[in-house]
Every structure is written in structure tokens, then in C-alpha cells.
Amino acid sequence: MFKSFFSVVLALGILLLVACSKEKFNSEEARKMEQEYEKLIADYEALMKPAYKDMSLQYFIAATNSTPENWELYAQKEMLFNKILSDKQLFERIKKIKESNLIQDPIKRRRIEVIYLTFLGKQVDTAKLNQITKLQSEIENKYS
């Protein structure tokens, strides 16, 4: 009787020790991923804010003063924006954080999901993206 009780207590102790060490490992890993997330967001915003602002402003100028030159400038700004979105290394960083499932805050998880989906659509050949942008710009110029 004493032997089986001792075996059960020992097994529970080992289980508790393993569970606590795993929890500590996961919390350490989650903390590192949170830091990586914060750095990624800072890098993302530093790249995207000026590029998006320039592209949007040029689109407004082209839409209100429709000339081939304005639409060409808009196409160039959009191509720069697409270049950022098609960056493979940045996409891999985003994907790593998203797939780790270690971000606890639901707002942060949603934000990384939206960023991931934004980049996912541009993970194609940059030459094709540029060709699409040029054609789109030509069509907008023709019909605006």
C-alpha cells in the first residue's frame, strides 16, 4: 500500500515538475516572440507609413488632375509600395510570428493576421506586379 502511494506521489511530483518547466519555457518563448513582434511592428510602420502616404497622395493628385505624367508617378509610387509588400524576408518574419501562436493579446494577434494577409497577396513575381500596376494606371488615366 505504502509503495503504491509513494509511486503515485512521485509520479505526480515529476508531472508537476515537467509541467512547470514547460510553462516557464513557453512563457520565456512567448516573451521573446512578443519582443520580436514589437520590433517587427516598428520596422513595418517605418517602411509602410511613408510609402503608403506617398502613394495615396500621388493617387489623389492623379485622380484630381488626370494627366499621363501624374498617373505614371502614381504607378511608380505603387510599385515602390508593392516592393515593400513583396519583401520575402519581411514576410518570413511576419509568418514566423503568426504561426508561432505565442502572441497572447487578441488585438496583436489580429493585427499580425491582417499584416500577414496583406503581404500574402503580394508574394508573387515583382515583374508581374509592376506590369499589373502599369496597366492599371493606364486604364485609370484613360477613363478618368
Stockholm file with secondary structure:
# STOCKHOLM 1.0

chainA/1-144         MFKSFFSVVLALGILLLVACSKEKFNSEEARKMEQEYEKLIADYEALMKPAYKDMSLQYFIAATNSTPENWELYAQKEMLFNKILSDKQLFERIKKIKESNLIQDPIKRRRIEVIYLTFLGKQVDTAKLNQITKLQSEIENKYS
#=GR chainA/1-144 SS CHHHHHHHHHHHHHHHHHHHHHHHHHHHHHHHHHHHHHHHHHHHHHHHHHHHHHHHHHHHHHHHSCCHHHHHHHHHHHHHHHHHHTCHHHHHHHHHHHHHCCCCCHHHHHHHHHHHHHHHTTCSCHHHHHHHHHHHHHHHHHHC
#=GC SS_cons         CHHHHHHHHHHHHHHHHHHHHHHHHHHHHHHHHHHHHHHHHHHHHHHHHHHHHHHHHHHHHHHHSCCHHHHHHHHHHHHHHHHHHTCHHHHHHHHHHHHHCCCCCHHHHHHHHHHHHHHHTTCSCHHHHHHHHHHHHHHHHHHC
//
